[in-house]
Amino acid sequence: PDQDSDNDGIPDHSDAFPNDGERAFEEFTPSQFGYGSMAFEDLWPAKGDYDFNDLVVNYRFVKVENSAGNTVELIVRLKVTAVGAAYRNGFGIELPVAAHRVQSVTGASLTDNLISVEANGVESGQQNAVIIAFDNAHARINEYVDGGPGVRADEQVITVRFVEPITAAELGSAPFNPFIFVNRVREREV
């Protein structure tokens, strides 16, 4: 029979979290096993080299949803794959929900004392939830590959928990609004 161990209305065989009544499903972007890539040119919009290797980040977003299909947690998996810039660039993501709707953010790598964050982990002074994943891409890499922009880096996992479940219409689609900020100047977003 269709056992439902956590009594959330989703049978265990269809429940990604059969023993957790607050979580039932996972939605992956771009997929459960693959990654998407974001590439940034830090001189944009000025004419530059346009090789888009100043920062390249692979990503996988996981929306953890309750039995009603609303997101209770967002897991962001990031891996820096190229740092071709001499600048010390940071990387963030703006979510289309109010900052106060975030309960907690864990996993950010803020090493250069550039970013002020609220107690819940979102960037201070922002109306929407802005998650600064890292403030210095160079600090996220283990080594350069053949002296070029390719790098070896550990996967970074950022977990965003919401105060209350967020509907799909409110949260929208990953990768949301990703951006870099250039050369330690937080106001210069690309």
N, C-alpha and C positions, 0 to 999 in steps of 0.2 A: 504493500500500500504506500501511498504518498505521505511519508513521514515528514513532519515539519517541526524539527527539534527546537527552534527558537520562537515558534508560534507567530511568525510575521506574515503568514499567508502564502509563503513561497515554499513549495516542497523542497526538501534537502537536495534532491538531484538537480534542481534548477537554481539553487541558492549558492552563490559564491562564498557566502559566510553563513553556513547552516547553524552555527551556534551563537550568532550575533543578531539580535532582533532589530538593531538599528541599521544594519548593512545587509544588502541582498545581491546587488549586481555590480559589475565593473564594466565601464565603457572606455575603450582604448582609442587614442589618437596618436599616430596614424594606425597602429595595430598592436595586438598583444605581443608580437614577437619582433616587429620592426621599429625603426626610428625614422623620423623626419629630420630635415636639416634646415637651419636658418643661417643665412650668410649676411654679414654686414660689412659695409664700407664706411669707415669713420670720417672720411672727408666729405661725404654727401651733405648737401647738394652741390658743393663746389666741384669743379672739374678736377679729377684726380686720376688715379690709375684704374679705377673701376674693376679691380680684380675680385672684389668681395671676399677677401681672405683675411681681413683685419680681425674678424671673429667669426668662426663657424661653430655652431652648437648643434649637436644632435639632441632630439627630444622625443619623449613619449609621455603623454598625459594620460592619467587614469582617473576617471570620475568614479568615485565609489558612491553608489546610490542605495537608497532605502527601498522598501517594497513598493512604494508609490512611484518610483523612478526619479526621485529628487536627490540632488547631490548633497551628501553629508560631509564628504572629504574629497580633496583633490590631491593626487600624488603626481609630482612633476619630476621626471627623470631626465637629467641633463648630462651631456658629456661634451666637453670642449674638444673639438677635433682639429682646429687650426687657429693659431694666433699669429697673423702676419703683420700685426701693427707694432710699432715701437711705442705707441701710446699705451697707457694703463687704462684700458676700457673696462667698464662694468656692464652688467646685464640684469635686466629686470622684466617683469611682466605685470601689466595692469589688468586686473579682473574687472568686469563690468558690474560689480556689486559694491555697496558701501563698505568702507573700511571697518565700521563697527559690527558688521555681520560676520567677521572673521573671529573665531575663538582663539586660534593659535596658528603660528607658522613655525616649523622647525626645519633645520637643514640648510639654512642660508650660510654663506661663507663671506662674512664681512670682516676683512683683515686690515683695512686701511683707515678706519675711524672716519669715514666720509658720510656715512648714512645714519640718520637718527631713526630709530624704530620705536613704535608704541609697545606697550606691555604684551599685546597680542602678536607682535612680530611684523606687522605691516609698517610701511614707511610712514613716518610722522608727517603731518601737514597735508595729507592727500585725502580728497573726498572719497574716491574709489580705492579699493584695496590694491595697493602697489606692493608687489613682492620683489625685493632686490635679491636675486639669487647669489650674485657675487659682485664685489666692488673692484676687483682686479683680476682680469682674465689670466694674467701671467702667474698669479698665485694658485690657479686651479690646475696647472699642468705639472706633470712629473718630469718630462723631458721632451726636447724637440726631436723630431725624426729627420735625420740627415741634415741637420742645421737649417731646415726650411720651416715653413709655417705649419706643417703637420706636427701634431703633438701626441703624446701618450698622456692620458688623464684618467683619473678615477671617475666613475659615475657619481654624480651628486643627486641626492634624493631629497626633495623638498615636499613636506606634507603640510597642507592647508586644511584645517578643520573649521567648519562653519558653526556658528552659534545655533542656527536652525537650518533645516534643509532648504536648498536653493533649487527652484524649478529650472527645467531645461531652458525655458524661454528667458529667464533672468540671467542665467550663467552664459548662455550662448555656446559657441564652439571653440575648441582649442585650435590654435595656440593663443587665442585671445589677443592681447596687444603687447607683443614682445618688443623690446627696444634695448639699445646700448646707450650708455652715456660715456662721453669721450674724454679721455685723458684727465680723469679725476675731477671733471667739471660736471656736477650732477645736473645742472640746468641745460646742458647741451645734449639733448636726446636725438638719436637717429633711429 
